[in-house]
């Protein structure tokens, strides 16, 4: 019985360490985005930086629209106003977890960021970690546009 409890404690500690490492990678990506934002003032280029960061590191299924500008909307599955839905990957299936966030800039327009994810992804994130990561990155995007992001909790 004691050996089983020790193994359980070890397993919990190992998962905690692995979770911490995954979150550190997310924070590194967010810091890299902020560093790039500091040198780029153009809102469209800032959105492009976010798009590429998410596409390369978090999920290839991402679409961003803002005003008349859009990224990742080729072969769009659906659009309603400024709401973008990224195209499905090969096979026509979207990731299991959906993230959708509205981008609002006072006097400057609206848009959205939508992405799909299937755990574990390239960073090994759980669904909950990925959603939290996307909220962080969308918040950075909203601030980088001079406004804010309205994301699900």
N, C-alpha and C positions, 0 to 999 in steps of 0.2 A: 504494500500500500504506500509506503514511504517513497519507493522508487517511482511509482506512478505520479505522485504529487510533485516530485522533483522534476520529472520529465515535463509535466504540465507547466510548471513555473518557468522552466527553461524555454519551452515553446512560446509562452507569452512574452518573455523577455526578448527572444529572437525576433518575433513579429514586431515588437515595439521598435527595435533597432532598425529593422528593414523599413518600417513605416516612416521613421525619422529620416532615413536616407532618401526615400522617395520624395518627401516634403522638401528636403534640402535641394533636390534637383529642380523642383517647381520654383522655389525661391530664387535659385540661380537664374532660371529662365526669366522670371519677373524682373529681377535686377538688370539683366541684360537688355530687356525691353525698355526699361526706364533709362538706361544709359544711352540707348539708341534714340529714344525720344528727345533726350537733351540736346542732341545734335541735329535733329530734324524738326523743323517748325511746321511744315506742310501737313495739314490734317489727312490728306489722302495718302501721303507717304507713311504717316504714322499708322494708319489702318493697314496699309500693305505690310509694314513690319510686323504688326500683330498677326495678320493672316498667315504670313510665312512662318512665324514662330509656332503658332498653333498647328498648322498643317504639317510641319516637319517633326514636331516633338509630342503633340498631344493627340491629334486625330487628322486624317486627311479629309474627313467629311466636315467641312466648314464653309459657311457662306457669310459674307458681310455686305450689308447695303447701308448706304448713308447718302441721303439726297439722291442725286442721279448717279452716284458712284457705286459700283458693286464688284465684289471679288468672290470667286468660287461659285458663281451662279451659272456657268456654262452647263447646259443640259439640265437646267433647273427642274426640280420635281414640282415646285409650286411657289407662287409668289402672290401675296395679298397685300397690296399697297407697298409699304416699304419692308414687309416681312419676307425674308428670304429663307428658302429651304434648300440646303445643298443637294446636289445630285447624289443618287444612290451609287455606291461603289459597284464593281462588277457583280453580277448576279442580282442586282436590283434591290438589295437589302441595305437598310440603314443600320447603324450601330444600335445597340440595345438601350443605351442611356441617351436621353435628349437634353440638350441645354439650349435655352432660348433667352435672349436678353435684349431689351430695347435700349437704344442709345439716343439720348436727347441733349440738344444744345440750345439754350435759350436764344431765340432769334436766328439760329443757325441751322436748323433742320433736325430731322429724326432718321433713325435707321434701326438696324438690328444685327445681331450676331447669333447665328444658329449653328450648332454642331451636334454630331452624333458620335457615340463612343461605345466600344465593347471592351470590357475589362479582359486582360490586363494592359493592353496597349503597349507602346514602345517604352514608356517609363515605368510600367508595372503598377500603375495607380489603380486603386479600387474605384468603384463607381463614385462613392462619396468623396474620395480624395480628388478625383477628376472634376466633379461638379464644383467643389470648393476652389480648385485651381482656375477653372473657367470663370467663376465669379470674380476672383482676384484680377485676372487678365482683362476681363470686360470692364471692371472698375477703372483699371489703368487706362484703357482705351477711352472710356467716357471722359475722364479727367484730361486726357491728352487732346481731346477734341474741344475742351473748354466747357464741358457739360458734365453729365453723369450717366451712369448705366442703371437701369432698373432690371434687376435679376431675381429669379426665383430663390427662395430661401432653402 
